[in-house]
Amino acid sequence: METILVLAHTENDGSLAKSAREALHAAATLHKSLAGSKFVIGLIGENIQAAANSIAACPATKYFGVNGADFAQPRYATDAAAAEAVCRAAQATVVVAPATSRWARVLPGVAQRLGGRTDTHVTGVAAADGKISVNRWYYRQRMESVQTRTPRPWILGIDPGSQTPCECGAGTVGVEMVAVDLPDVAKRTTVVGIREPKADAQTIRPDAKLLFVTGAGWTKKQADGQTHLPEAERLILEFLKKSRASLGSSKSLVDQGGEGQAVLPFLSHLNQVGQTGATPRHARGLSTCCHGEEPHTVGWRFVAERRAINLDPNCGWARGKADVLYVADAFKVMAKVNELLATA
Ligand SMILES: Cc1cc2nc3c(=O)[nH]c(=O)nc-3n(C[C@H](O)[C@H](O)[C@H](O)COP(=O)(O)OP(=O)(O)OC[C@H]3O[C@@H](n4cnc5c(N)ncnc54)[C@H](O)[C@@H]3O)c2cc1C
């Protein structure tokens, strides 16, 4: 009989992130389709009671928790010890966890300590005839596989954004606290501060409704034989500010910046979408001045509705890569869109 454990950590404010609710949804669905399975939850953080209460209506039969200031900040030694203790207390055979950056660093080590196995980048979990299988994408999202494993415990890192978050309501639950034996050496790493870009310079927004992608065309000579970089910068930033879209880019455009050319200063390789970049999961995407070549569009695998603006009716987007292609000048279109947004 499988014991399915959802293993989540709380956020700074004691809440559960959307990614944790996604893991919960995946695990609850698995539990439903796996006759005789047990479903339990494990939470780790400074104070986990509020998080446990926030998902009281979920079908779990038991809650385990590791509480305390030592578990407030992400730190391999304390997180791994806590996760191991919860897995052992719950006697988990299948562990479903959100693949946050905090958990992604820790879970493979926990699998090793427990003598189990782990799979990362899981995008689906299912059961048929009593057998659990997981989905993963390979070769930069070109091939999807369905895999099973017999060793236990099997720890699954669920890719954030790949599941529907559960909507379990709140209530009050009792949590069995698990003691973790921490040697002093486990606490020698402390987070002294976080360096991050200013809020308005942070253009990568995984939770945005729209992915707005810029291509090298923004820096190319236009019909008048001139480049229009300052105008491109103004149009793009204005659109991002008004729409709160997430900013993606083609490789060509971010590479130009890396080579020291005068391009759009707010773009870095972190914005790059594609085979050698990111595979974002926004519901909608709008590509501008980007040719839509395969190494780029392969990064659009999970973008549900795709639109592109390109002067070239024969660009890659026209070959089945976009749902809608506007054959138009992106400078003019975005100026009009910004004007409409300003009056909206
Ligand atoms: C191994 C490998 C890995 C790669 N990985 C990636 C990757 O991860 N991501 C990625 O993006 N690329 C990747 N590439 C590069 C990819 O093949 C393309 O070269 C790149 O995506 C092209 O970028 P672009 O479309 O912005 O530029 P271009 O090909 O220069 O296209 C610019 C487009 O802008 C249009 N345009 C110009 N002016 C306007 C205007 N006013 N209005 C509307 N449209 C206009 C033009 O018609 C043109 O289609 C990879 C390549 C290789 C070989």
The ligand as an ORCA input file, in Angstrom:
! r2SCAN-3c Opt
* xyz 0 1
  C      22.145     25.449    -30.635
  C      21.250     26.643    -30.761
  C      20.464     27.014    -29.685
  C      19.635     28.128    -29.775
  N      18.859     28.449    -28.701
  C      18.002     29.510    -28.816
  C      17.140     29.856    -27.736
  O      17.135     29.236    -26.663
  N      16.321     30.923    -27.898
  C      16.302     31.672    -29.057
  O      15.547     32.637    -29.138
  N      17.108     31.358    -30.069
  C      17.972     30.307    -29.983
  N      18.801     30.039    -31.021
  C      18.871     31.003    -32.126
  C      17.715     30.920    -33.086
  O      17.985     29.915    -34.044
  C      17.532     32.260    -33.826
  O      18.747     32.670    -34.377
  C      17.024     33.402    -32.925
  O      15.886     32.986    -32.199
  C      16.665     34.588    -33.813
  O      16.276     35.650    -33.008
  P      15.248     36.732    -33.558
  O      14.076     36.044    -34.147
  O      15.004     37.715    -32.466
  O      16.117     37.516    -34.665
  P      16.019     37.550    -36.238
  O      16.136     36.193    -36.801
  O      17.009     38.576    -36.648
  O      14.540     38.059    -36.533
  C      14.131     39.379    -36.367
  C      12.699     39.468    -36.851
  O      12.208     40.771    -36.593
  C      11.292     41.083    -37.629
  N      11.118     42.544    -37.600
  C      12.037     43.508    -37.837
  N      11.478     44.728    -37.686
  C      10.187     44.511    -37.347
  C       9.093     45.385    -37.081
  N       9.213     46.714    -37.117
  N       7.897     44.834    -36.759
  C       7.737     43.460    -36.720
  N       8.726     42.611    -36.980
  C       9.949     43.129    -37.290
  C      11.953     40.549    -38.874
  O      10.984     40.344    -39.907
  C      12.554     39.236    -38.385
  O      11.652     38.164    -38.592
  C      19.624     28.914    -30.956
  C      20.401     28.532    -32.041
  C      21.229     27.423    -31.950
  C      22.065     27.051    -33.125
*
